[in-house]
Amino acid sequence: MGRMRENPRYNVISMRISDEEREVLEKIMDETHKTVSDIMREAMEIVKNRLQPALEKAA
C-alpha cells in the first residue's frame, strides 16, 4: 500500500491545450523545475488572490 500523506489529493482535472500552449508550459517547467500540477496550483492561487476582494463581497 502507498504511503500515508498529510494532505492527500484525490481529485483529477484534465484540460485540452494547443500545441503552442504546451510549448509555453514545457518552457515554464524547464525554467522552474516544477511539475504541471505545481504550476497549475500556483496559477490558481494567483487568480484566487486577484479575485479575493470580489469573492469576499459576494459572500
C-alpha positions, -999 to +999 in steps of 0.1 A: +000+000+000+012+036-007+025+059+020+000+079+040+000+116+031-008+145+053-027+163+025-039+136+000-052+148-033-079+126-048-094+149-075-081+149-110-088+177-136-078+174-172-078+201-199-071+204-235-044+229-247-030+239-280+005+229-292+016+265-286+003+264-250+020+231-245+053+246-257+049+275-232+041+251-204+072+230-212+094+261-211+079+271-178+085+236-164+122+237-177+128+271-161+111+265-128+118+227-124+081+224-113+055+198-124+025+207-144+004+202-113+026+226-092+024+252-120-014+250-122-018+251-084+004+283-084-016+298-112-049+290-094-035+307-063-026+338-083-061+341-098-077+334-064-057+363-048-066+386-077-103+378-072-102+378-034-119+412-030-147+403-053-151+369-036-153+385-002-180+409-014-201+381-028-200+362+005 
